[in-house]
Amino acid sequence: MAQEYDVVILGGGTGGYVAAIRAAQLGLKTALVEKGKLGGTCLHKGCIPSKALLKSAEVYDMAKNKAAEFGVDTTDVALNFAKVQERKEKIVKQLHSGVQALMKKGKIDVYEGLGRMLGPSIFSPMPGTISVEMNNGSENEMLILKNLVLATGSRPRTLPGLDIDEKQVMSSDGALSMEALPKSMLIIGGGVIGIEWASMLHDFGVEVTVLEYAERIIPTEDEDISKEMRKLLSKKGIQFVTGAKVLPDTLVKQEGEVSISAEVNGNQIEYHAEKMLVSVGRQANIEGIGIENTEIEIENGTIKTRPTFQTKESHIYAIGDVIGGLQLAHVASHEGIAAIEHIAGLQQEPFDYTKVSRCIYSSPEASSVGLTEEQAREQGFDVKVGKFPFMAIGKALVNGNADGFVKIIADKSSDDILGVHMIGSHVTDLISEAGLAVVLDATPWEVASTIHPHPSLSEVMGEAALAVDGLAIHM
């Protein structure tokens, strides 16, 4: 059976379903195809469930190790991990129901099944008609379209020889479904996902060791943030080994233990733990969707697009993790909106990835927007830098967590803010002010002139902005 649409979206994750909603708002007849559950990786295997676990870990750590500082006696604190998982699933289920309701509200047709692009056929002279193999076993649906948006997302990557069985050697997908916590965990990869898992597991009471190939953890972040994160997590008891080249042919699985060797400073060292988590990035889901039936180009394992998110087939767009770049849920959502608005002929500003806020939800949290200090200098800017510690912020002391700082990088010539980098409690919420400042090409003076309420954590932004010119009040 064939149905006709203005827009079909292949993939119902954060990028796909947001694109569908925007298309419906613009009056386009819209269909969305999803082989799993609406919400995709972010809702079911990534952002939301992992943050739910991180919050439980934070509460447990607070009750066990810090409540006494507040005068609260929490003798005999115990962790019920089954309840932790139950809470996570409840949150995911509630949000999933919300996405389903949004599809009905927008009168978006949802096809539950595996979608695949066809070449030119009796259905359409253009490639891209979607054949949907329905999950319920009914006859394939044919979706004839004017425009197609590919939003098929990504999956965890692994290393040669590190076969993931989701029991002893896990990806983040498998780790989210653990029924019980191990006594020890070896994490391969000290990027964003690896650091979040290291922080969470440690706060749950797991002994954690992180092996990172680069010379520092979270190597894409500002060096000062990387150093501070390692210092604070090491102080908590997490072990880090950087410059570690994992030797996959050394993986050994035994009952209750997994081991692997890594080359560190020219020496081969063996590491042991009850379980291993492989966290070395993600790879685009480009297989099995019919790309071979089109002229779409693949580059470095991702779909190549123009700034308008069009592929080589101008009526086929691609967004989110499947095109590489910043693999973040909020990026995919905004790329989806941009693609739909281009389809609708709306005027647009070029998508500027330097203005996207990035967050790490570990404890402490980290967040950033714009250029790192190193990037700014490499691009030829004569920079000035202001840093201000949370230790000098009253609300941070009241909250009992005054670790970390805010760092602002500005151009000496124009005085424009080039980048803002934060580490500490609640900085994934505080970063939005910095993001707005970067979008508006604000100067440190303008941020400092904004009256921040006292006492509040946001005061740190005003003080850091003053510090750029050596004018901080409380330091």
C-alpha positions, 0 to 999 in steps of 0.5 A: 500500500502506498501513501504520499507525504511532503516529508518522511523522516527516517528515525524517531530519535531526538532529531527525527521526532523534533523535525517531524513536529516542526514539519507538522507546525509548518503544515507539511504532511509528515510521516515518521518511521522508527524501528524501535521506540520513539525517542531513540537512543537519547531517551532509551539508551543515552541521555535520559537513563544515564542522567537518571542513574547519575542523579541516584548516584549523587543522592547516594553519595550525598547521604553516605558521605556528605550529609553529616556535614549538613547536620543530618544523621544518615546512619545505615544508608543502603543502596537499593539498585533495583529501585534505582533502575525502577526509577530510571525506567519510570522516567523513560516511560513517562517521557516516551508517552509524552513523545507519543502524545506529541505525534498524535497532537501534530497528526504525524503518521508513525510507522513502526518498522524498518525503513529502507530507501528505494531507487527510482521505481514505479512509485517515483522517478526519484530515489528515496521512496521508503519501504517500511518492513512493519514490526507487526508483520503486516505487508510492507508500506510504501511511503512516496515523498517529496522530501526525506530526512535521514535521522538514523542516529548512531551506536556505540563503537568498539575496538578491534578484538574487544567483542562486546557481550554486554555481560563482562565486556559492555557498551553503555547500552548494556551498562544501563541495563545492569541488574547489579553493580560490579565490585570493580569496573575497567573503563576503556575511554576517558571521553565524555561518556567514559567520565560520566560512567566513571563518576556514576559508578564510583559514587555507587561504590564501584572501584573504577579505573579509566584507560585513555589513549590521549595524554589527558582525559576529555581531550576535546575540552579546554585543558584547564577543565581536563586537568581540574576534572582529573584532579577532582575525580582522582581525589574521590578515588578514581584511577586514571591511566592516560597515554594508554594504548589498549592491546585488544589481543590481550583481552581475557575473560574468566569467571568473575574477572576480565583483564586486558593489557595496555602499553603505557610509556613503553611498558606493557601493563595488565589491568583487572576488573570484574567488568569492562566498559568500552567507551570509545565513541559512536558510529553512524547507523548508515547500513541497511537503509538503502544508501546504495540506491541513491547518490548519497556520499559517505565520508569518514563513515558518516553521510556527507551534507551541505550546510543546508543538511542536503545530501548529494540528492537534494531532496534527501536531507540528513541530520544528527549523529548520522552526519558526524560532527557534534553528536549531541541530542540538542544539536540533532534537534536543531539540525532537524528544525533547520532542515525542515525550515529549508524544505519549507523555504524559510530564511535561515542563518548558517548553523554555527557549531561553535555556539553550541553548549556542551555538557558533561554530567559527571560529579563535578559537572563540566560545560563549555561553549565556544573556543578553548583557549588553545583553539583561540590562540591557534586561530590567531586571536590575542586573548585575555582570560578570566577565571573565578573559583566557586570557593568564593561564591557564597551559594556554593559554600551553602550547597556544600560543593565549592569545587571548580571554577568558570573560565572566560576567554575574550578577544583583546581586540574586539572584547568579544567573548570567544569561549566559556568553560565551567567545572563544578556543581550545576554548571550544566544549567549555568552554561546557558547564560554563557551560550547566550553571551556567545550568540549575541557576541557579548563582551565581558563588560556586558556580562558583568553589568548584568546584575546576578542575584545574591546568593546564587551560583550565577554570580560566578559568571559576573565575577569571571567576566570581571576577572577577564580585565582584572576587576573581580570583586571577591578575589 
